[in-house]
Amino acid sequence: MRAATFTHTGPARDVLHVGEMPTPEPGLGEVRVKLATSGVNPSDVKRRGAAPPGKPAEFPVVIPHSDGAGTIDAVGSGVPAKRIGERVWTVNAQFKRAFGTAAEYCVLPSAFAVHLPDNIDFSVGACLGIPALTAYHAIMLDGSVRGKTLLVQGGAGAVGAYAIQFAKLDGATVITTVSSDEKAERARAVGADHVINYRTEEVKARVAEITGGKKVDRVIEVDLKANAMTYPDVLAEHGKAVIYGSGAPPIPIPSFIPWSTTLQFILVYTLSDYQRESHVGALDRLLTAGKLQHALGEHFPLDRIVEAHERVEAGSLGNVIVDVSK
């Protein structure tokens, strides 16, 4: 099979190569997916580009990317044969595993190959594993947000755009931050009630204005390093920041204690089986009903995977997709 691989970390042009690899066979409890698409996430490019350049990769040979979509064409023992021919999207394909979705075929546990509704394109399927599941978990981890006010940082991003939608569908008021007029339009298009351009507006002042000084119940955080110092001014008493993107921030702990502020870090790869199954079921219902908009970005064939990684690093507006079958 054709696949993109790397053996050492570094710039995409230096370490990513496309060539032939053995076609994998599914083992006990596994399925093989003939992939149509592979999603490129920031975590994928960070793993490939990890410092220092030239460091050996986490496995002798790595096929990158955790997200993808395609059709099951073979199953291992213990998996019902009726799954052959099923359209699926992938979860955790390259988490603690060597071979991900930047290839014509991928083998993974049956539970990590999730049914893709017939009305959903494979391009959308490649955007669900990390962005949509992260967003759904961030919004719903404590139950309903109906009647609450949320601040979604980076509302035009892949996770942010889904988070806005999940919050609105559940009955929340959503404020979001963006960095450009183009991104503001995208955030409004997916349902944000209020959009703050943090490059031209003072976020703390605008949140106070929008909420009448009551602040927000929850922050959905893409960049803790950039935003942690604003929490005392934007989070209400007993408020929570749900953090899926960090960096190394200064954390003003003395300012958080009087307000009983909660910082909750989440990682989509480590969802419990119950959480994953619950979230997947909710996503399936929303997808089947056509309730979600999807931030699709540029498409690249597998031979141009280097450009796909570079596009993500440059700040793509929308999910970058590798069309594996082209």
C-alpha positions in Angstrom: 0.0 0.0 0.0 1.0 3.6 -0.4 1.7 5.5 2.8 3.3 8.6 4.2 6.0 7.8 6.8 8.7 9.4 9.0 11.4 7.9 11.1 12.8 11.0 12.7 11.2 14.3 13.8 11.8 17.5 12.0 10.4 19.8 9.2 7.8 18.1 7.0 9.9 18.6 3.9 12.9 16.9 5.6 11.2 13.9 7.2 7.9 13.0 5.5 8.2 10.5 2.6 5.5 8.7 0.5 6.2 5.2 -0.7 5.2 1.6 -0.4 4.5 -0.2 2.9 3.1 -3.7 3.6 -0.7 -3.8 3.6 -1.6 -4.6 7.2 -3.9 -7.5 8.3 -6.4 -7.1 11.1 -5.8 -9.2 14.3 -8.0 -10.2 17.2 -10.7 -7.6 17.7 -9.4 -5.4 14.9 -10.8 -4.1 11.5 -8.9 -2.9 8.5 -10.2 0.4 6.9 -9.6 1.2 3.3 -9.2 4.9 3.7 -10.6 7.6 1.5 -9.5 10.6 3.6 -7.1 11.5 6.4 -7.4 14.5 8.6 -4.4 16.6 9.6 -4.6 18.0 13.1 -2.2 20.3 14.9 -1.3 17.4 17.2 -0.1 15.5 14.1 2.2 18.1 12.9 3.5 18.8 16.4 4.3 15.1 16.9 6.1 15.0 13.6 7.9 18.3 14.2 8.9 17.7 17.8 12.1 19.2 19.0 14.9 18.6 18.6 14.9 17.9 14.9 16.5 14.6 14.0 15.2 12.9 17.1 14.1 9.3 16.5 10.3 9.1 16.2 8.3 7.3 18.9 8.3 4.1 16.7 10.9 2.9 14.2 8.5 3.9 11.3 5.5 6.1 11.8 2.5 6.6 9.5 1.0 9.9 10.9 -2.6 11.0 11.7 -5.2 9.8 14.0 -8.3 10.9 12.1 -9.6 9.5 8.8 -12.6 7.9 7.1 -13.2 5.1 4.7 -14.7 1.6 4.4 -14.0 -1.5 6.4 -12.7 -4.1 4.0 -11.5 -6.8 6.4 -12.1 -7.9 10.0 -10.1 -9.9 12.5 -11.3 -12.7 14.7 -14.0 -11.7 17.1 -15.4 -9.0 14.9 -18.7 -9.7 13.1 -18.2 -10.2 9.3 -21.2 -7.9 8.7 -18.9 -4.9 9.4 -17.2 -5.5 6.1 -18.4 -2.8 3.7 -19.4 -0.4 6.6 -18.5 3.3 6.2 -16.6 4.5 9.2 -14.5 7.3 10.8 -11.5 6.6 13.0 -10.7 7.4 16.6 -7.1 7.3 18.1 -5.7 5.6 15.0 -2.2 6.8 15.8 -2.4 7.3 19.5 0.3 5.0 21.1 0.3 3.2 17.7 2.8 3.3 14.9 0.5 3.4 11.9 -2.1 6.0 11.5 -4.4 7.1 8.6 -2.0 8.7 6.1 -2.1 5.5 4.1 -4.3 3.5 1.9 -5.2 1.1 4.7 -5.2 1.3 8.5 -5.8 -1.4 11.1 -7.2 -0.5 14.5 -9.5 -1.8 17.2 -13.1 -2.4 16.1 -14.4 0.1 18.6 -12.2 2.8 17.2 -13.8 2.5 13.7 -17.1 4.3 14.2 -20.1 4.1 11.9 -20.3 7.0 9.5 -23.9 7.9 8.5 -24.6 7.6 4.8 -25.4 11.3 4.4 -21.9 12.3 5.6 -19.0 12.7 3.2 -15.7 11.0 3.9 -14.1 14.5 4.1 -16.3 15.3 7.1 -15.6 11.9 8.6 -11.9 12.8 8.7 -12.7 15.9 10.9 -14.5 14.1 13.7 -12.1 12.0 15.7 -10.1 14.9 17.4 -12.0 18.1 16.7 -15.6 17.1 17.1 -15.0 14.7 20.0 -12.8 17.2 21.8 -15.5 19.9 21.4 -18.3 17.7 22.5 -16.4 16.5 25.6 -15.5 20.1 26.5 -19.1 21.3 26.3 -20.9 18.3 27.8 -18.5 16.8 30.4 -20.6 18.1 33.3 -24.0 17.6 31.7 -26.2 20.2 30.0 -25.1 23.8 29.6 -28.6 25.0 28.9 -29.1 28.5 30.3 -25.4 29.1 30.8 -23.0 31.6 29.2 -19.8 30.2 27.6 -16.7 31.9 26.3 -15.3 29.8 23.4 -11.7 30.9 22.7 -10.8 30.6 19.0 -14.3 30.1 17.7 -13.3 29.8 14.1 -10.9 26.9 14.8 -11.7 23.3 14.2 -12.6 22.5 17.8 -14.0 26.0 18.5 -16.5 25.9 15.7 -17.9 22.6 16.8 -17.9 23.8 20.4 -20.1 26.7 19.5 -22.5 24.5 17.7 -22.8 21.9 20.5 -23.3 24.7 23.1 -26.0 26.4 21.0 -27.8 23.1 20.3 -27.9 22.5 24.1 -29.3 26.0 24.8 -26.3 28.0 25.9 -25.4 31.6 25.1 -22.0 31.7 23.4 -19.4 34.4 23.3 -16.3 33.6 21.2 -13.0 35.2 20.4 -11.4 35.4 16.9 -8.4 37.2 15.4 -9.9 38.5 12.1 -13.0 39.6 10.3 -13.0 36.5 8.2 -12.9 34.3 11.3 -15.6 36.4 12.9 -17.9 35.6 9.9 -17.2 31.9 10.3 -17.9 32.0 14.0 -21.2 33.8 13.4 -22.1 31.3 10.7 -22.0 28.4 13.1 -24.1 30.2 15.7 -22.0 32.4 18.0 -24.2 35.0 19.8 -21.4 37.4 20.3 -18.0 37.6 18.6 -14.9 39.5 20.0 -11.9 40.2 17.8 -9.2 40.1 20.4 -6.8 41.9 18.1 -9.0 45.0 18.0 -11.1 44.7 21.1 -10.3 44.3 24.8 -11.7 40.9 25.7 -12.3 41.5 29.4 -14.2 44.7 28.8 -16.3 43.2 26.0 -17.2 40.2 28.2 -18.3 42.5 31.0 -20.4 44.6 28.5 -22.1 41.5 27.0 -22.8 39.8 30.3 -23.8 43.0 32.2 -20.9 42.4 34.5 -22.0 38.8 35.4 -19.1 37.2 33.6 -19.2 33.7 32.0 -19.9 30.3 33.5 -17.4 28.4 31.5 -14.4 29.1 29.2 -13.5 26.6 26.5 -9.8 27.1 26.1 -7.4 26.6 23.2 -4.5 28.6 24.5 -4.1 28.7 28.3 -0.7 30.4 28.1 -2.3 33.4 26.3 -5.5 33.6 28.3 -5.0 32.3 31.9 -4.4 35.8 33.3 -7.8 37.0 32.0 -9.8 34.3 34.0 -10.3 36.4 37.2 -11.9 39.0 35.0 -14.1 36.9 32.8 -15.1 33.8 34.8 -17.9 34.0 37.3 -17.8 32.6 40.8 -17.6 28.8 40.7 -16.7 29.1 37.0 -14.7 26.5 35.1 -12.1 26.7 32.3 -12.1 23.5 30.2 -8.6 23.4 28.7 -7.6 21.4 25.6 -4.7 23.6 24.5 -2.0 24.8 27.0 1.5 25.9 26.5 3.4 26.9 29.7 1.3 29.6 31.3 1.7 31.7 34.5 -1.4 30.7 36.5 -2.6 33.4 39.0 -3.7 30.8 41.7 -4.2 33.4 44.4 -6.7 35.1 42.1 -8.6 31.9 41.5 -9.1 30.7 45.1 -11.6 33.4 46.2 -13.8 32.7 43.2 -13.6 28.8 43.5 -12.4 28.7 39.9 -11.9 25.2 38.4 -9.3 24.4 35.8 -10.0 21.2 34.0 -7.6 19.8 31.5 -8.9 17.3 28.9 -7.3 15.0 26.3 -9.5 13.4 23.8 -7.2 10.4 23.4 -7.9 9.3 27.0 -11.7 9.3 27.1 -13.1 6.4 29.0 -15.0 3.8 27.0 -18.2 5.1 28.4 -17.4 8.7 27.5 -16.3 7.8 24.0 -19.4 5.6 23.3 -21.7 8.3 24.8 -20.1 11.1 22.7 -20.1 9.0 19.6 -23.7 8.2 20.0 -24.6 11.9 20.4 -22.5 12.8 17.3 -24.1 10.1 15.3 -27.6 11.5 16.0 -26.6 15.0 15.2 -24.8 14.0 12.0 -27.7 11.8 10.8 -30.1 14.7 11.5 -27.9 17.2 9.5 -27.6 19.4 12.6 -23.9 20.3 12.2 -21.8 22.5 10.0 -18.3 21.4 9.2 -15.2 23.6 8.8 -13.5 22.0 5.8 -10.3 23.5 4.6 -8.0 22.6 1.8 -7.6 19.2 0.3 -4.3 17.6 -0.8 -3.5 14.3 -2.4 -1.3 11.9 -0.4 1.7 12.8 -2.6 1.4 16.4 -1.3 1.2 15.5 2.3 4.2 17.8 3.0 2.1 20.8 1.8 -0.8 19.6 4.0 1.4 19.7 7.1 2.8 23.0 6.2 -0.7 24.5 5.7 -1.7 23.4 9.2 1.5 24.9 10.6 0.7 28.2 8.8 -2.7 28.4 10.4 -5.4 26.8 8.2 -8.9 28.1 8.3 -10.7 24.8 8.5 -9.7 21.2 8.7 -6.9 20.2 6.2 -7.8 16.9 4.4 -5.5 14.4 2.7 -7.3 12.6 0.0 -5.7 9.2 0.4 -7.4 7.6 -2.6 -6.2 10.2 -5.1 
